[in-house]
Amino acid sequence: MGKIFCIMGKSSSGKDTLYQRLLQREDLHLERIVSYTTRPIRAGETDGLEYHFCSCAERDRLLAAGRVIEIRSYHTCHGQWDYFTVEDEGLDPEHRDYLIIGTLESYEKIRDHFTSRRVVPIYIEVEDGLRLQRALSREMRQKEPKYEEMCRRFLADAADFSKERLREAGVTKIFYNRRIEETEDEIASFIMEQTGRKKV
């Protein structure tokens, strides 16, 4: 039976970098599930890599077709942005292992859709001061920085990923991202343990 590993954490916790590094590891044999979003693409992002960037009309078409597993809407400082997971053709969690980036809410819905035996949470934690520094540095590199939205997202994370919410969702395994290489190895070992693979 395949597994779906859902990597999540507060903004600027390093989950995007870890996601890419884990996918590149040949010893894990992970395939990607790329989420969809209606938010604008950021500098340095590639359509189909971090997200499938789509229009509201495309979102509505996928919803009407019954292919959306879960959807989250955020009322940002720049309008409503939707993030959602689609059951794409070729998705085969019965025989393959996958990695997806999500939120606590999306993890719960994906878990309920595919069952808790198949969906495994990977939660990344970083000290708040360091996260804020990273978020500001990333936003400053954008062509049109959205500092107000950055602050809104940073504050919203405190509620979205509170200890109570994590406990309610059954997320008990936490990976502290102090050094990216060490965190990657820790998560890789955890994934191997969950899939029954042996470390080479």
C-alpha positions as CSV (number, residue, x, y, z in Angstrom):
1,M,0.0,0.0,0.0
2,G,1.3,3.4,-1.0
3,K,1.6,6.4,1.3
4,I,0.8,10.1,0.9
5,F,3.1,12.2,3.0
6,C,1.7,15.7,3.7
7,I,4.4,18.2,4.5
8,M,3.1,21.3,6.4
9,G,4.2,24.1,8.6
10,K,3.9,27.8,9.1
11,S,4.9,30.3,6.4
12,S,8.7,30.5,5.9
13,S,9.4,27.3,7.9
14,G,11.3,25.8,5.0
15,K,8.7,23.3,3.8
16,D,9.0,24.3,0.1
17,T,12.7,23.8,0.1
18,L,12.4,20.5,2.0
19,Y,9.6,19.4,-0.4
20,Q,11.9,19.9,-3.4
21,R,14.9,18.2,-1.7
22,L,12.9,15.2,-0.6
23,L,11.5,14.7,-4.1
24,Q,15.0,14.7,-5.5
25,R,16.2,11.9,-3.3
26,E,16.4,8.6,-5.3
27,D,16.2,6.5,-2.1
28,L,12.7,7.7,-1.3
29,H,10.9,7.1,-4.6
30,L,8.4,9.8,-4.0
31,E,6.2,11.3,-6.6
32,R,4.7,14.8,-6.3
33,I,1.1,15.9,-5.9
34,V,1.0,19.5,-6.9
35,S,-1.7,21.6,-5.4
36,Y,-3.7,24.2,-7.4
37,T,-4.1,27.9,-6.5
38,T,-5.8,31.0,-7.9
39,R,-3.2,33.3,-6.3
40,P,-0.7,35.2,-8.5
41,I,2.6,33.4,-9.3
42,R,5.5,34.8,-7.3
43,A,9.0,35.6,-8.6
44,G,11.1,32.4,-8.8
45,E,8.1,30.1,-9.0
46,T,7.3,27.8,-11.9
47,D,3.8,26.8,-12.9
48,G,3.3,23.1,-12.3
49,L,6.3,22.9,-9.8
50,E,5.3,24.8,-6.6
51,Y,1.6,25.0,-7.7
52,H,-0.6,24.7,-10.7
53,F,-1.6,28.4,-11.1
54,C,-5.1,28.6,-12.5
55,S,-8.0,30.9,-13.2
56,C,-11.2,31.0,-11.2
57,A,-12.9,29.6,-14.3
58,E,-10.6,26.6,-14.2
59,R,-11.2,26.1,-10.5
60,D,-15.0,26.1,-11.2
61,R,-14.6,23.6,-14.0
62,L,-12.7,21.2,-11.7
63,L,-15.2,21.6,-8.9
64,A,-18.1,20.9,-11.3
65,A,-16.3,17.8,-12.5
66,G,-16.1,16.5,-8.9
67,R,-12.3,16.3,-9.1
68,V,-11.5,18.6,-6.1
69,I,-10.6,16.7,-2.9
70,E,-10.4,19.7,-0.7
71,I,-10.4,23.5,-1.2
72,R,-9.4,26.4,1.1
73,S,-10.3,30.1,0.5
74,Y,-8.3,32.9,2.0
75,H,-9.5,36.5,2.1
76,T,-6.2,38.2,1.7
77,C,-5.3,41.9,1.4
78,H,-5.4,41.4,-2.4
79,G,-8.7,39.6,-2.7
80,Q,-9.7,35.9,-2.4
81,W,-7.1,33.3,-3.1
82,D,-8.1,29.6,-3.3
83,Y,-5.8,26.6,-2.7
84,F,-7.0,23.2,-3.6
85,T,-6.1,19.5,-4.2
86,V,-7.3,17.8,-7.3
87,E,-7.5,14.0,-7.9
88,D,-5.5,14.1,-11.1
89,E,-5.5,11.3,-13.7
90,G,-2.7,8.9,-13.0
91,L,-2.8,9.3,-9.2
92,D,-2.2,5.8,-7.8
93,P,-1.9,5.9,-4.0
94,E,-2.5,2.2,-3.9
95,H,0.9,1.4,-5.4
96,R,3.0,4.6,-5.2
97,D,4.3,7.0,-2.5
98,Y,3.6,10.7,-2.8
99,L,4.6,14.0,-1.3
100,I,2.3,17.0,-1.1
101,I,2.6,20.4,0.6
102,G,-0.5,21.5,2.6
103,T,-2.0,23.1,5.6
104,L,-3.5,21.4,8.7
105,E,-6.9,21.8,7.2
106,S,-6.0,20.3,3.8
107,Y,-4.1,17.4,5.6
108,E,-7.3,16.5,7.5
109,K,-9.4,16.5,4.3
110,I,-6.9,14.5,2.3
111,R,-6.6,12.0,5.2
112,D,-10.4,11.7,5.4
113,H,-10.5,11.1,1.6
114,F,-7.7,8.5,1.4
115,T,-7.9,7.1,5.0
116,S,-5.5,7.7,7.9
117,R,-3.6,4.5,7.1
118,R,-2.5,6.0,3.8
119,V,-1.9,9.7,4.7
120,V,1.0,10.6,7.0
121,P,1.6,14.1,8.4
122,I,5.1,15.7,8.4
123,Y,5.1,18.9,10.4
124,I,8.0,21.4,10.2
125,E,8.6,23.9,13.1
126,V,10.9,26.9,13.1
127,E,11.4,29.6,15.8
128,D,9.1,32.6,15.1
129,G,11.8,35.2,15.0
130,L,13.7,33.3,12.3
131,R,10.6,32.7,10.3
132,L,9.8,36.4,10.3
133,Q,13.3,37.2,9.1
134,R,12.9,34.6,6.3
135,A,9.5,35.9,5.3
136,L,10.6,39.5,5.1
137,S,13.7,38.5,3.1
138,R,11.6,36.5,0.6
139,E,9.1,39.3,0.2
140,M,11.8,41.9,-0.4
141,R,12.9,39.9,-3.5
142,Q,9.4,40.2,-5.1
143,K,8.9,42.6,-7.9
144,E,5.9,44.0,-6.0
145,P,6.3,43.1,-2.3
146,K,3.1,42.5,-0.4
147,Y,4.2,43.2,3.1
148,E,0.6,43.6,4.5
149,E,-0.3,40.1,3.2
150,M,3.0,38.7,4.6
151,C,2.1,40.0,8.1
152,R,-1.5,38.7,7.8
153,R,-0.3,35.3,6.9
154,F,2.3,35.3,9.7
155,L,-0.2,36.1,12.3
156,A,-2.9,33.7,10.9
157,D,-0.3,30.8,11.2
158,A,-0.3,31.1,15.0
159,A,-4.0,30.1,15.1
160,D,-3.9,27.7,12.2
161,F,-1.0,25.7,13.6
162,S,-1.7,26.1,17.3
163,K,-0.7,23.2,19.7
164,E,-4.4,22.6,20.2
165,R,-5.2,22.3,16.5
166,L,-2.2,20.0,15.9
167,R,-3.3,17.8,18.8
168,E,-6.9,17.7,17.5
169,A,-5.6,16.6,14.1
170,G,-3.5,13.9,15.6
171,V,-0.2,15.5,14.5
172,T,2.4,14.5,17.1
173,K,5.6,14.1,15.1
174,I,7.4,17.5,14.8
175,F,10.6,18.1,12.8
176,Y,12.5,21.2,14.0
177,N,14.2,22.8,11.0
178,R,17.4,24.2,12.5
179,R,19.7,23.1,9.6
180,I,18.1,22.1,6.3
181,E,20.4,19.2,5.6
182,E,19.8,17.6,9.0
183,T,16.1,18.1,8.8
184,E,16.0,16.5,5.4
185,D,17.8,13.4,6.6
186,E,15.5,13.1,9.7
187,I,12.4,13.3,7.5
188,A,13.9,10.9,4.9
189,S,14.6,8.3,7.7
190,F,11.0,8.8,8.9
191,I,9.6,8.2,5.4
192,M,11.7,5.1,5.0
193,E,10.4,3.8,8.3
194,Q,6.8,4.4,7.2
195,T,7.2,2.8,3.8
196,G,9.3,-0.2,5.1
197,R,12.4,0.8,3.0
198,K,15.9,0.4,4.4
199,K,18.3,3.2,4.5
200,V,21.2,2.7,2.0
